[in-house]
Amino acid sequence: MVHRVEIKPEMLTWAIERAGHDVTVYLDSHPDVAQWVGGEKQPTERQLEGFAKSVHIPYGYLFLSEPSHEEVPIPMFRSSSGNRIFNLNVYDTVLSVQRRQEWLTDYLVENEYEVCSCVGIISLQTSIREVVSILRQLLQLSEDWAFNRRDASDAVNHLTERIENLGIAVCFNSGVENNNRREIPVEECRGFALVNETAPFVFINNKDSKTAQLFTLIHETAHILLGKSAGFGGDLEIIHDVTERYCDQVAAAFLMPSELVGRIWNGIANTARKFKVSEIAMARRAHELHLITREEYRNFYLEYKSRPVPASRKSGYGDFYATATKRVGRLLAVHIVNAVRSHQLDYLQAYRLTGMYGKTYQTFVKRLV
């Protein structure tokens, strides 16, 4: 006799909504689940386990007395989220990075590493000019540093290395851990910063353009300097939070210094290429610096927004292991490898932290060093 599990219909519909599906559409395409929700039939344990896996929910959650209240544990500012206040893929990504941060924090404290000295060293009252000066000193980058980089991708790699030298772990991903099918929409999350004094983390959505990633790197690093965890998605120009606007101004001033932009100004597209930033970022900066009029900026903005969206390219850095290093973050990966070698971390824990197992992990380690 087949054993069937009694489950509340509202827990099923909650799980469907939690995963970002329209309940009606989902049930139309899953008649078996529709029968469970309608009370016509109950699922077997195996069927319910399959359902839980398909909507990315812990199996035990389905047996709670009522839906669990979940929210992203840091402020997440979005310009185009509509009525959505929760994105499961963003939520799971923040929790995943938090778990890695917790391990790294414990490891660094246990081994008496120096704490990251740049956390919380500024406030919203610190002038943008002063913050930019502090960043240039910390990162050891001149105003024209981007001119010598091959392209925006090369600039992102170079800037990431400088940021990690400060003790800030940086990771890039476009999905939840190693699951490429669970994509993180750019309109929901371009990046976020998780602050603590020992192991601050910056996450960058690798689905975003390289010019946008460059901007987000500085934006989130400014959050670390402020000591304020947060993330954003969509168009920053539409987000009016004071802290987000401040970090936006820091990124613009750092990447597009006013005097240098004015000195080499050669139109929006040409100047943007020089600084390795997007055309819309350069247009906004040019308007702020009175290099173009408000009307010229408005016309460019409308034209830019009407351009066809480029075909999405698969995120990657040449091969699996290079991509894996970006996903984990080089700084974190080095500490994981060292912890394993010093017998402070077993292989199973290392597998869980990196998302790689067995021979794949061993090859990853060889490629890393």
N, C-alpha and C positions, 0 to 999 in steps of 0.2 A: 504493500500500500504506500502511495506517495504521500510524504508528509508535507503539508502546506503551512506557511507561516502567516499568522494574523498580523496585519500591518495597517496602521491608520492611513486613510486616503490623503489626509492633509500633510502627512509626512512625505508622501510620494510627490505631491505637487510642489511642496517646499523644496525638495531636493532637485526637482526639474528646474524650478525658477532660480535656485542657487547657482546652478550650472550655466545660467544665462540663456535658457531656452524659453520660448513662448509655450506655455502649457498646452494650449489648444492645438498648436501646430505639432508639438511633440507627440501628443496622444493620438493625433490623426495618423502619424507615421509609425506609431508603436501600439498597435491594437491590443497586444497582450497587457501592456501597462495600463491602457485605458480600461480594461476589464478589472484590474486590481483597484484602480481609483473608483470605478463605478460600483464596486462591491459585488460584481458578478462572479468573481473568482479570486482566490488568494494565490500568491506565488509560492513556488517551492523555495527552499533555502538556497539552492544553487541559482535559481532564476533571480532571486533578490540580491545575491552576491554579485551577479553579473550586472544588474541594474546599478548597484552602488558604484561599481567600478566604472561604468559608462558615464556616470554623472559626477565622477571624481569626489565621492563623499565617503568618509569612513563608515563601514557597514553598521557599526553600533549606533551611529547617529540616527538611523532610521527607527530605532526603538525608543527614542527619547519621548517623554510625555508630551512635549511640544517643541516646535522648531527652535533651534539654538540661535541666539542673537550673535552674529559675527560682523566684524568690521575691520578694515585695514587698520593696523595698530599705530599708524602715523598719519598725519594730515596728508591727504592726496587731493591736490587741486586739479580740476579738469575743466576745460572750456566747452566741451561738447558732449557731456554725459547724459543730457536729457534728464529723465527721471531716475536713471540708474544711479544707485549709490554704492553698489558693490559689484566688483568684477572678480570672479573666482580665481582667474589666472594671475591677476595682480596680487590678490590676497595670498595665494599659495607661494608666490615668488617672494614676497616680503617675509613671510614666515620662514622660507627656506634660507634666505640670506641671514635672517636673525639667528637661526640655529648655527650657521657657520660662524657668525660673529661671536656668539656665546662660547663656542669651543675655542676660537682664537684668543678671546679675552682671557679665558682661564689659562690657556697655554702660555701666553705672554707674561701674565702675572706670576704663574708658578716658576717660570724661568727668569724672572726678574729683568725682563726687557724694559727699556725706558718707554714711558707712555708717549703717545703722539702729542707733541708739544704745541700743535697749532689749533687744537680744539677749543672753541669758545674764546678766542683771543680778540675778537671784535664784537661790536654791537651795532644795532641799527642806527646809532648816533655817530658811528665812525663814517667819515666822509668817503665817498666812492673813490676819490683820488688816492686817499690814504690806503684803502683796502687793496687797490690795484698795485700800489707801491709795495705793500706787504707781500702780495702774491708773487710779484716779480722777484723779490728777494728770496722767498721760500723756494720757488720753482727754478730760480736761476735762469730766467728767460728774459731776453731783451724785448723791446717793443716790436722789433721786426723779425722775431724768431721764426714766424710762420713762412716768411719769404724763402727760406732755405729748405723748406720741406717739399718733397716731390708733389704731393697732392694732399687732399683733406684726410685721406686714410693714413698717410704717413704722419701727418700732424697729430691725429688722434693717438696713434701709437706712441709718438714722442712725448706728448703731454701726459699720457697715462703713466709712462715710465717715471716721469718727474713727480707726479702726484704720489705714486706708490713709494717713491724714495722718502716721502714725508711720513710714511707709516699709515697711509690711508689705503685700504684694500679696495681695488676697483675690479668689478666683474661686468661682463657684457653678455647679454642673452636676449633672444627674441621669443623664448617660450619658457614653460615651467620646467626648470632643471634640464634634463636631456630629452624632454618630450616635445618634439617639433610640431606635433599636431595641436598642442595647447599654446597657441600663439598669444603674445601680449600685444594688444592693439596700441599703436602710437597715440591714438586719441585718448586712451585710458592711462597710459604711462610712458613717458619719454625717459624717465629716470627717477631715482630717489636717493636720499642720503639717510643712513642710519648712524646716529651719533652716539659714541661713548668715548671716554677719555683715553682708553687703551687701544681699541681696535675699531676706529670709524670705518664705515663701508660706504662706497658709492656704487650704485647699480645703473647701468646704461642700457637702454633698449636697443639691441643690435639690429632691429628691424628698421630703425630710423636712418636717415641719410647721414653720411659721414660729417657733413658740415653741421648738421643739427647735433650730432653726437659731440662734436668739439665744443659747441655752445653749452650743452648740458653738462659736460665735464666741469667746466668752470662754474656754472650755476650751482651744481651740487657741492663742489669744493667750497664755495662761499657759504653754503649751509653748514659745512663742517666747521669753518672758521667762526660762524655765529653760534655754533653749538645747538642748532635747531634741526631736528629730523623732519623731513617732509619729502613729498614727491609731486610731480606734475605731469599732466598729459594734455595733448592738444596744442592750442595756440596760446602762448604765454601772453600775447598782447591783449587777450580777452580776460585774463585772470587779474583780479584787482587786489589780491591779498598783499598787505604791506611787505611782508618778508619775501614773498615771491617776486614782487616788483623790484625790491632791493637787490636780490641775487641776479635778477635779469639785467639790471643796470651795471652790476659788477662785471658780468660776463661780457656785455657789450663794450664797456670801457677797456677791459683787459685785451680782448681779441681785436678791437678796432680803436686804437688810441686816437684821440681827437686830432692832435697836431700832426701825427703821421698820416692819417686819412686825408686831412686837408692838404698836406704837402704833395701827395702823389695822386690825388683824385683824378680819375680818368673814366668817369661814368660808373653806373652801378655794377654792371656785369664784370668789367675789367678789374675794378678795384676789389670786388668780392673774390675773384680768383686769386688775386695777390695775397689776400689775408686768409684764404682757405675757408671762408664763411659762405653762407647761403646768400643769394641775391636779395631775399626779403629782409634778412638781418642787416645787410649793408644799406638797403634802401631806408630802413627805419633809422639806422645810425646817421645816414646822410641828412635825413630830415631833421634829426635832433641837432646836427651841427650846421644847419642852414645852408647845406650844399645843394639841396633841392627844395622846392617850395612845397607847401602842404598839398596843393593841387596836384603837383607832379608825383608826390608820394601816394596820394589817393588813387590816381590813375594807374600807377605801377602796381599798387596793391591789388586792385580789381583785376588787372591783366594777369598778374602772377597767380591769383587764386583761380582764374578761369583756365589755366593751362591744364592739359591732360595729365592725369596722374601717371608717372612713369611705371612701367611694368615692374612688379615686385621681383627683386632678385633674392635668391637664397642667401641667407647670412652665411658667411664663411670666411676663412682666412687661409685658403689653400688646401688644407687637409684636416682630417678629423682631429688630430692631436693639437694642432695649432688652435683650432676652434675651441677644443676642450680647455686649453690653457686660458683662453679669454673668458669662457663661461665660469670657471672656478676662480680665476684671478691669479696672476703670477705670485703675488705676495703671499696669499693664503696657501697656494699650492706648495711653495717652498717650505713654509712652516709645517705643513702636513707631512711632507717627505722627511724633513728633519726629525719630526716627532716620532715617526715610524722607526727611523734608523736608531734613535736613542731609546727605543722601547717605551716611550711615553704614550704611544698610540698603537693599537693593534690594527691589523690589516682590515678587519671587518669595519671598524670605525672609519678608517681611511677610505674604504670603498663607499661608505654612506656619505661622507663629506664631499667626495669628488663626483659621485654618480658613476664611477667606473669600477669594474670588477676584474679579478683574475689577471689574465695576460694583457687585457686592455689597460689596466692600471699600471702594470709593470712597464709596458711600452711607453705609457704616458710619462712615467718617472724618468726613463732613459732619455726621452725627447726633451724633458724639462731641463735636465742638467747638461 
